[in-house]
Amino acid sequence: MREKKSVEPQLVVNGRSRLLGEVGGHVTLLEWLRSAGYTGSKEGCAEGECGACAVLVARPDGESRSRWTAINACLVPAAGLDQQEIVTAEGLGRPTALHPVQAEMATRGGSQCGYCTPGFVCSMASEFYRADRRPTGRIEPAPSAEPNGGARRAVRDPGVESADDPAAPGSAPDHEHGPNGFDLHALSGNLCRCTGYRPIRDAAYALGAPADDDPLQVRLQRPAPEPAPTRISSGQGDFARPVTLSEALTLLADHPTARLVAGSTDWGVELNIRHARTELTIAIDRLAELRELNVSDDFIDIGAALSLSEVERGLAGRIPLLAELFPQFASRLIRNGATLGGNLGTGSPIGDSSPALLALDASLVLARADGERTVRLADYFTGYRESIKEPDELIRSIRIPRPLAPVTAFHKIAKRRFDDISSVAVAFALWLEPGEPGRQMVTDLKIGLGGVAAIPLRAFGTEAALIGKPWDAAAVAVAAEVLGGEGTPMGDHRASAPYRAATLRTSLLKFFAHHQSPNRTEVTA
C-alpha cells in the first residue's frame, strides 16, 4: 500500500493556500497574516480588547455544515490554524464589487479613519451569515430613551419613512437587536476610535439575507476542515497538535512544562505583551474527547475545550446561572475562542467563570496518561494562579451536579458594562422551602466569589449564616455583614479594598431584593 504523503503546514486564506513556514508556537495569526501581505487586519491592543484584528474562520456547525466564526487574530498561534480556512477583510469583497457588509458601512458612514473597519466588517459578516438569523418585524417607537444606557436611538433623515429605513426609530425590536435579526452583541469587542457606533449600528440593521449564490454562503453547506496533526519547529519553541487525548497526555507527560493552548485568549496576551516563550506549545482545542457536552439526570458534563460560544449554544439556557454569565464574559470575539478549561486552568482569581461554577458546586475531571480523577472546584485552587492540578494533568471536563438550584444570580462589578475585567464577581445558588405560614426557609445556599482574595473562593461563612434561617430582611442583613468580611480583598487601580468589601455586602442585599418571593423554575433538559 502506498504510504500517505504528509502535507506541509499551510493555511487557506481567502481561498488560497499559503505555507505557514517555521512559525513555531509563538507567531500569532495576525503577525503571520501581515507578514504575508494581508494588512487589512490591524494590531490595536494586542490583547483581544479592540477587535481591529478580527478575521473569520470556518468552524463546525454540526457534522455537515460550517459557520463563519469571528476570532481575534492577535491572540491565536498561526500554527493552530494548520489546514484551516480563514477569510480576512480583503477576502470579503473588492473595490469594484463590495461585500454587502462593506457596502452598508460605506453607505451609512460607518468608517472614518478606517483602522477599526476591517475588524468590524469581519465581525459583522459573521453575524450576517449566521444560519438562524431571522427578521424580527417592526415595533412601535419606544416612548423614551433606550434602557440601561444602551446605544443611542438612530436619527431618521428628514423625509425618509421608517418602513424604508431599517435603522430608523421603531424599526428595531429592542436596543440590541435589529429588525433583520442582527444581534449587536456580535460586535462586542470591536472598538471604534472616531466614527462612533450609530452609523455602524445602522449598517448592521440594514443588512438583508445573503444571496443564494454568495460564495461564502455556499461554502457553509460543506463541513469545516478537520483538525490536522501538526508539528512545527522554530528557534523560539515548537508547536504540536496531537490527534487524540491519549497522544496529548503522553506528550504532556514527556514535557510537563509545555504550554497547553485552547483559545489562547490568556497565553496570547503573554506572547504579545510580555514576550513570553515556551519550549513546546500543545494545542488541545480540537481534541474530540475535550469537546463533548453531555446532559444526564445526575449531572451536566461540559468539555473543557468547547468555546464559551459553543457551550452557550449547546446548553441553550439549561443552566440559568451560566446563561446570565456568558453575555458578561469579555466579548463575543473572546467567547468564540475562550474555554472554561482555560479560564480555570490559569487559576486567575478574577476569572469570571470560577464564581459561577463554585456556586453550582462544580467538579473538574482531571486527566493524565495513567488515568483520571475528579476534584471539587472548591478544593481546586491552592494559591495565586496555583491549583492541585499536576504538571502532567489537564482539565478534561467540568461536571455540574443536578438538580440545579432554582434561584440563581450572577453579579459582575466592573467599570464597564461589557468587555471588562471584574473588580468583584459574586454568584448565588439558593434553595428555599416553605416554613412558617408566609415564610420561606433557606435549605441550601452556595456563593462563589471572585476578585476578593488570591483565589476564587466559596463564601462558606455566609452560607452557614443563612442555611436554616428564614429568607427575610433581618437574616439577610446579618449575613450581608458576614459576606463583607469574606476573603482578603486588596486595593488596586480597579477598586479599593473597602469598596470590594462593601460591594460584597450590597450584592447579597441586592440578591434578596430581587428574589424575596422567588419562583422555582429550573430549566430542564
MIKE-712532 format. One line per field, with one value per residue (C-alpha): x, y, z; residue in one letter. Coordinates in pm, 1 decimal. Each point is the difference from the previous one (the first is absolute). Layout:
N
X	X,...
Y	Y,...
Z	Z,...
aa	A,...
//
This chain:
525
X	0.0,130.1,101.2,-208.4,201.6,24.0,-135.2,208.4,-160.5,-204.9,-298.8,-275.7,-39.6,-278.4,-11.9,374.1,237.3,308.9,283.1,33.5,376.7,196.4,-244.4,43.6,-239.8,76.0,-104.5,-359.1,-237.6,0.4,380.4,-4.2,-279.8,164.6,337.0,-178.9,-146.0,-349.0,28.5,-371.8,16.0,143.9,167.2,-164.4,40.1,162.6,-222.5,-331.9,-163.2,-54.3,-87.4,204.0,161.2,-323.7,-17.3,-243.7,82.7,-209.4,-115.8,-229.6,-375.4,-115.7,154.2,-77.9,7.4,236.9,-43.4,213.5,133.1,173.5,314.2,283.1,293.8,237.2,-41.1,-5.7,321.7,22.6,107.5,-336.0,-174.4,191.0,-224.6,-279.5,-187.9,-10.9,-136.3,142.3,-156.6,183.4,-185.0,-350.0,-18.2,186.0,-0.8,-211.6,-226.3,-47.1,-135.4,-347.4,154.1,261.5,-258.9,-228.3,290.9,95.7,-356.6,-84.0,327.4,124.5,368.1,216.4,370.5,-54.5,235.2,-268.7,-213.8,149.9,-64.9,-352.0,-92.3,132.1,-199.8,-302.0,41.6,1.4,-342.6,-111.8,54.0,-148.9,-235.5,-274.4,-6.4,-359.0,-189.4,-182.2,-253.4,-79.5,-119.1,-119.9,261.4,96.3,-147.8,333.6,371.0,124.4,45.1,319.6,214.2,-15.9,86.3,-167.7,-311.6,60.7,-84.6,-218.5,88.8,-276.3,-240.9,110.0,-280.6,70.6,-130.7,279.1,272.1,73.8,212.6,-270.4,-172.3,-263.1,146.3,207.9,-171.7,232.4,319.3,228.6,-169.1,-91.3,-315.0,217.4,83.6,350.5,132.6,214.8,187.6,169.9,195.7,102.8,376.4,24.1,89.2,-39.0,237.1,-151.1,-316.3,-231.4,-234.4,-331.3,100.8,150.9,-321.2,-198.4,209.6,-52.3,-377.3,-23.2,145.5,-226.1,50.0,302.3,-63.0,-39.3,304.2,216.8,324.6,44.4,-361.7,40.7,315.9,-202.8,-180.0,318.4,166.2,275.8,355.6,107.2,276.2,334.6,278.6,266.5,361.4,185.6,340.6,172.5,285.9,-242.1,-198.6,-188.7,-371.6,-185.5,-361.4,-64.7,-286.8,-133.0,-19.8,222.5,267.5,-32.2,37.3,304.5,154.7,-79.5,151.1,322.0,-5.6,-170.2,107.1,-176.2,-266.7,-350.6,-196.0,-368.6,-140.0,333.4,-187.1,230.9,324.0,-30.4,23.4,312.8,154.1,-79.3,39.9,258.9,170.4,-21.3,126.8,-25.4,194.6,-312.5,-357.6,-261.4,-332.1,-295.4,-289.1,-114.5,40.0,-332.3,24.6,6.7,-286.3,-292.6,-309.9,-197.3,-323.2,-133.8,-241.8,289.7,239.9,94.8,348.5,157.4,309.1,292.7,92.3,-342.7,-0.3,-231.7,-213.3,-33.7,-91.8,-256.8,-162.5,18.5,-153.6,-273.1,-86.1,-2.2,219.1,-148.7,299.6,238.7,-249.0,23.0,379.4,77.1,-103.2,216.5,307.9,237.9,-130.6,-147.0,338.9,160.0,-282.6,39.1,340.7,14.8,-81.0,-107.6,300.1,235.3,-169.6,34.3,339.9,163.5,-111.4,-76.1,-181.8,-205.5,-106.5,-374.1,-94.2,141.9,-257.2,-291.4,139.0,76.7,-362.0,-107.7,218.7,187.1,274.6,286.7,98.6,380.2,170.0,356.5,170.0,-68.7,-361.7,-249.4,-119.6,-287.0,49.1,-244.6,65.7,-21.2,315.1,178.3,165.2,296.0,161.1,37.0,-17.4,70.3,-211.7,17.0,26.3,331.5,231.0,-83.3,-378.0,-255.9,-365.6,-214.7,-345.6,-198.3,-269.8,-306.1,-231.6,-375.7,-260.2,99.4,-80.1,-328.4,106.8,327.4,169.3,336.4,118.6,300.8,133.1,224.5,67.6,-172.7,-321.4,162.4,349.1,174.0,185.5,-197.7,82.1,-225.7,-212.1,-262.4,-216.1,-294.9,-180.0,-288.4,-243.5,-314.2,-277.4,-327.9,32.2,-242.2,-305.0,110.6,369.7,264.3,299.5,347.4,72.9,319.6,211.6,325.6,182.2,304.5,230.6,263.1,228.2,6.3,290.6,301.8,-228.3,-365.4,-180.8,-325.4,-158.8,-42.9,-50.9,-286.8,-156.4,5.6,-150.4,-307.3,-60.8,-285.0,-103.2,-308.3,44.0,-84.1,155.8,126.6,186.9,138.8,126.4,197.3,139.2,94.8,235.2,159.3,36.6,173.4,272.4,55.6,328.3,299.1,-65.8,282.3,-3.4,114.2,-82.7,-332.7,-138.2,108.9,-17.7,-280.9,-198.5,32.8,-117.6,-294.6,-87.5,-20.8,-246.1,-223.3,10.7,-184.7,-249.4,-61.4,-46.8,-258.4,-181.2,-37.1,-102.8,-213.7,-271.8,185.2,-161.4,143.4,80.4,287.1,44.5,-14.1,185.5
Y	0.0,346.3,202.7,313.7,308.4,248.4,347.5,302.6,232.6,251.9,226.8,83.9,378.7,147.9,-321.4,-21.3,-248.2,152.8,-187.3,93.4,-39.2,-30.9,186.3,-217.5,72.3,368.5,161.1,120.1,-22.2,379.8,13.7,-268.3,164.7,339.4,-149.6,-185.5,324.8,-14.3,338.5,67.5,-159.9,253.2,-18.9,241.2,-135.3,-345.8,-119.5,-86.7,320.8,202.7,-243.7,178.3,-337.3,-199.4,-261.5,-277.2,-367.9,-295.9,-198.0,-303.2,57.3,-357.1,-281.6,119.3,381.3,280.8,338.0,309.5,83.4,328.4,-24.0,227.0,-72.5,172.9,-276.6,-337.6,-167.7,-20.2,-364.1,-79.0,76.2,-261.3,-124.2,233.1,264.7,365.5,311.9,346.1,333.7,-20.8,-322.7,135.3,223.8,215.6,378.2,-52.5,-262.2,68.7,-263.4,93.5,73.5,228.0,170.8,79.9,126.6,234.9,111.9,79.6,166.5,-278.9,62.8,305.4,-62.9,-362.8,-156.7,-198.7,-58.2,-331.7,-156.4,139.0,-131.7,-348.4,-13.7,139.1,-259.1,-279.9,115.3,64.4,-369.5,-136.6,-276.9,71.3,378.2,86.0,329.5,92.7,248.0,358.7,141.2,342.8,255.9,-15.0,293.1,83.6,-55.6,-355.6,-164.8,-85.5,258.5,-181.1,135.4,322.5,-23.5,55.6,341.2,-20.1,224.7,247.4,-142.3,-363.0,-223.6,-259.8,-277.6,74.5,48.3,-300.6,213.6,256.3,25.6,-266.5,-240.8,-201.0,-231.1,112.2,198.9,-298.7,-177.9,127.0,-67.2,-225.5,-216.3,147.1,-42.0,298.9,-219.8,-148.4,327.0,3.3,10.2,224.0,355.1,307.8,284.4,282.2,-81.2,-81.1,-294.1,126.3,-17.2,-343.5,-115.3,145.9,-198.9,-319.3,49.1,69.3,-335.3,-243.5,-373.2,-141.0,-73.3,-366.9,15.9,191.1,-206.1,32.8,-104.8,-297.4,-103.8,-50.6,-296.3,-209.4,-126.1,199.4,-127.7,-273.7,87.3,-101.3,-173.0,267.2,30.2,321.5,91.7,333.9,153.3,146.4,-314.4,-287.2,-45.8,-331.5,-91.4,-360.7,-195.8,-172.5,71.5,-299.3,143.4,342.0,-146.4,-203.0,312.7,195.3,-273.4,25.1,382.2,105.1,363.2,22.6,268.0,-134.9,224.6,-3.2,345.8,166.8,303.0,6.9,-138.6,224.2,304.3,-144.9,-47.5,351.9,217.2,-184.4,-174.0,-331.3,-312.1,-370.7,-299.0,-181.8,112.1,-277.7,83.7,-180.9,210.1,-250.5,-324.2,-183.6,-138.7,356.1,125.4,-204.6,144.6,-265.1,57.3,-270.9,-12.3,21.0,249.5,215.6,-66.3,285.4,-75.4,216.9,92.5,115.2,373.8,203.5,80.5,-372.3,-70.9,280.6,-140.0,-359.0,68.0,220.6,143.7,-331.4,157.6,346.1,114.9,-63.5,154.9,317.3,-19.8,-49.1,345.1,162.9,-211.5,218.3,39.9,-221.3,-4.2,-135.5,-243.3,-145.3,-126.4,-4.4,-321.5,-87.9,-230.5,284.1,246.9,-245.6,-129.9,342.4,13.8,370.3,144.7,225.1,-256.4,55.7,-367.2,-106.2,170.5,-133.7,-353.5,12.3,95.0,-292.5,-231.8,-109.7,-260.1,-40.7,-320.7,4.0,-233.7,-128.5,-278.7,-262.9,91.2,260.1,148.2,228.7,292.1,256.5,347.7,129.8,-206.4,71.6,339.5,3.9,341.5,288.4,-164.0,-333.6,-313.7,-369.3,-88.2,-176.3,112.9,-313.9,42.3,193.0,84.4,-238.8,128.1,209.1,-198.9,178.3,-203.6,-5.6,95.9,362.3,264.3,166.2,353.2,133.6,325.7,126.5,348.4,144.2,328.8,170.0,343.0,-87.4,-190.3,-241.0,-104.8,84.9,-173.3,-46.8,199.2,-241.7,-289.8,-175.2,-299.7,-130.5,-336.0,-20.0,-269.0,96.8,-202.6,112.0,57.9,178.5,141.9,273.7,-69.2,-185.8,-175.0,-23.5,-370.0,37.9,285.1,15.5,325.7,30.4,301.4,143.2,300.9,6.4,-235.2,-161.6,-279.7,-33.2,-124.9,-117.2,224.6,-282.6,233.9,183.7,-325.6,-133.7,325.4,-41.9,-375.3,-95.2,363.5,170.9,175.2,344.8,343.6,-44.9,-324.9,129.3,320.1,-203.5,-226.0,300.6,118.7,-344.0,6.7,338.1,-163.9,-298.6,-8.7,230.2,270.2,224.3,348.1,66.0,222.3,-181.7,32.3,62.7,-269.8,179.4,36.4,-371.0,-87.7,238.9,-148.2,-346.6,120.1,182.7,-288.0,-227.7,275.9,48.6,-374.5,-7.5,305.9,-169.3,-338.2,63.9,-227.0,-206.7,-242.5,-349.4,-21.8,-234.5,-27.2,-368.8,-176.7
Z	0.0,-90.4,302.2,49.0,-83.7,285.3,-68.6,88.8,255.9,-192.2,30.5,-247.0,-3.5,-211.7,-201.3,-62.7,170.9,158.7,174.1,366.1,21.7,325.1,222.0,308.0,283.4,47.1,-330.5,19.1,-292.8,-25.9,-25.7,-267.2,-199.1,-9.7,-95.5,-282.3,-135.5,154.0,165.9,34.4,343.5,244.9,338.5,238.7,351.8,-43.6,286.8,-165.6,122.8,-318.1,-280.9,-269.6,-76.4,-41.3,-274.9,-91.8,42.6,-122.2,304.6,26.6,12.3,50.7,-202.0,-351.1,15.4,92.5,162.7,-46.9,344.8,80.5,213.8,112.7,-230.2,243.2,259.6,-173.6,-118.2,-377.8,28.3,162.3,-330.6,-200.4,-288.5,109.9,-201.6,93.0,-165.4,56.8,-93.4,-333.6,-77.6,59.5,-306.6,-248.7,-55.6,-311.1,161.6,369.0,234.1,137.5,340.4,-152.5,-218.8,295.1,208.1,-284.3,-75.2,361.6,93.6,222.7,-66.6,51.9,58.7,-102.2,252.5,178.1,-308.3,-120.0,339.4,13.8,-342.5,86.7,322.7,-182.9,-277.2,257.7,118.0,-359.7,-79.8,325.6,-110.2,255.5,-46.5,-84.4,-47.1,318.1,-134.2,95.6,328.5,97.4,103.1,366.4,195.6,161.8,-41.8,-12.1,341.0,186.1,-172.4,-332.9,-342.7,-108.3,-208.8,-368.3,-142.0,-308.2,-291.5,-92.3,-252.4,48.0,115.8,268.8,-222.8,-248.7,260.4,222.6,227.6,70.6,340.5,49.6,-252.6,246.4,252.1,281.4,49.8,-65.8,-292.0,-343.3,-202.3,-216.8,302.0,33.0,354.6,94.6,248.2,-305.9,-15.2,366.0,23.2,-307.2,98.1,-218.6,74.3,-204.4,-196.8,287.0,14.5,-137.1,-369.4,60.3,163.9,-288.3,-245.2,199.9,18.3,-374.8,-106.9,-180.2,-41.7,-187.6,-367.3,-86.6,-228.1,248.0,2.8,376.2,54.2,-234.9,186.5,318.2,-156.9,36.9,320.4,162.5,-48.5,238.6,248.8,-144.0,195.9,7.8,108.7,-77.8,135.5,33.7,191.8,255.8,77.9,-160.2,-64.9,5.4,-67.2,110.1,-154.5,311.6,371.0,69.5,-228.9,165.2,349.9,-101.6,-148.7,316.0,218.8,-201.4,7.6,327.6,-49.0,-337.2,-46.5,-65.8,-236.3,-91.1,-78.6,87.6,134.3,303.8,-144.9,-305.0,226.7,162.2,-344.5,-115.8,307.4,207.1,-293.7,182.0,-172.4,77.0,-122.9,-116.1,-66.5,-7.1,-167.6,158.1,-130.4,-263.3,197.8,-33.0,354.5,138.6,-214.0,131.5,163.5,186.4,192.2,232.3,293.2,246.6,-155.8,-296.9,-135.2,-199.9,-206.6,105.4,-360.1,-115.0,-61.4,219.6,-305.1,-72.8,363.3,-7.5,-314.6,123.1,340.6,-148.1,342.0,190.0,269.4,66.6,206.3,-289.9,-242.8,211.1,11.2,-369.5,-133.3,269.7,-72.2,-204.3,-358.0,-270.3,-173.2,315.9,75.7,-349.5,110.5,380.3,188.4,352.3,26.9,-86.0,233.5,289.4,-105.5,35.2,364.5,-26.6,304.0,-230.9,-260.0,-40.2,-35.6,337.6,230.3,-206.7,-9.4,373.5,68.2,-219.1,214.2,-311.4,-10.5,-246.4,-172.5,-18.9,-247.3,-18.8,-192.5,268.9,80.9,117.5,327.5,96.2,240.0,130.4,-131.1,357.9,74.2,-328.5,57.4,241.7,-52.5,-241.3,-344.7,166.4,26.6,91.8,-370.0,-60.3,-284.1,-202.1,42.5,-197.7,60.2,-201.9,98.5,245.7,178.4,142.6,225.2,-44.5,100.4,-28.2,256.7,-101.0,99.5,-140.3,-91.4,-121.8,95.4,-180.8,128.5,-255.2,-144.5,-327.0,-59.5,-246.6,-105.8,325.5,281.0,320.5,308.8,186.5,-122.6,212.5,-91.0,203.4,-7.0,246.6,113.9,191.9,160.4,161.9,374.2,226.5,-176.8,-233.6,52.0,-194.3,152.0,-148.9,-38.9,-203.0,-128.5,-192.0,-71.8,-226.3,19.6,-231.6,33.4,380.6,76.5,-162.0,-117.3,-96.4,307.7,153.4,259.9,251.1,295.9,-167.8,-113.9,356.9,128.4,-221.2,-35.8,231.3,43.0,-140.3,-333.1,135.9,26.0,356.2,-67.9,-327.7,164.5,254.5,-272.1,-212.8,273.3,3.5,-376.6,18.5,207.1,-229.5,-185.2,25.5,-260.2,-111.2,-141.9,-356.0,-296.8,-51.2,353.0,357.5,265.9,192.9,-323.1,-73.7,351.3,-28.4,-338.8,152.4,264.0,-244.9,-245.7,241.8,83.4,-373.0,-49.7,279.2,-135.6,-338.6,140.6,309.1,-139.1,-260.3,-237.6,-20.2,-369.9,-80.7,-375.7,-89.4,-278.0
aa	M,R,E,K,K,S,V,E,P,Q,L,V,V,N,G,R,S,R,L,L,G,E,V,G,G,H,V,T,L,L,E,W,L,R,S,A,G,Y,T,G,S,K,E,G,C,A,E,G,E,C,G,A,C,A,V,L,V,A,R,P,D,G,E,S,R,S,R,W,T,A,I,N,A,C,L,V,P,A,A,G,L,D,Q,Q,E,I,V,T,A,E,G,L,G,R,P,T,A,L,H,P,V,Q,A,E,M,A,T,R,G,G,S,Q,C,G,Y,C,T,P,G,F,V,C,S,M,A,S,E,F,Y,R,A,D,R,R,P,T,G,R,I,E,P,A,P,S,A,E,P,N,G,G,A,R,R,A,V,R,D,P,G,V,E,S,A,D,D,P,A,A,P,G,S,A,P,D,H,E,H,G,P,N,G,F,D,L,H,A,L,S,G,N,L,C,R,C,T,G,Y,R,P,I,R,D,A,A,Y,A,L,G,A,P,A,D,D,D,P,L,Q,V,R,L,Q,R,P,A,P,E,P,A,P,T,R,I,S,S,G,Q,G,D,F,A,R,P,V,T,L,S,E,A,L,T,L,L,A,D,H,P,T,A,R,L,V,A,G,S,T,D,W,G,V,E,L,N,I,R,H,A,R,T,E,L,T,I,A,I,D,R,L,A,E,L,R,E,L,N,V,S,D,D,F,I,D,I,G,A,A,L,S,L,S,E,V,E,R,G,L,A,G,R,I,P,L,L,A,E,L,F,P,Q,F,A,S,R,L,I,R,N,G,A,T,L,G,G,N,L,G,T,G,S,P,I,G,D,S,S,P,A,L,L,A,L,D,A,S,L,V,L,A,R,A,D,G,E,R,T,V,R,L,A,D,Y,F,T,G,Y,R,E,S,I,K,E,P,D,E,L,I,R,S,I,R,I,P,R,P,L,A,P,V,T,A,F,H,K,I,A,K,R,R,F,D,D,I,S,S,V,A,V,A,F,A,L,W,L,E,P,G,E,P,G,R,Q,M,V,T,D,L,K,I,G,L,G,G,V,A,A,I,P,L,R,A,F,G,T,E,A,A,L,I,G,K,P,W,D,A,A,A,V,A,V,A,A,E,V,L,G,G,E,G,T,P,M,G,D,H,R,A,S,A,P,Y,R,A,A,T,L,R,T,S,L,L,K,F,F,A,H,H,Q,S,P,N,R,T,E,V,T,A
//
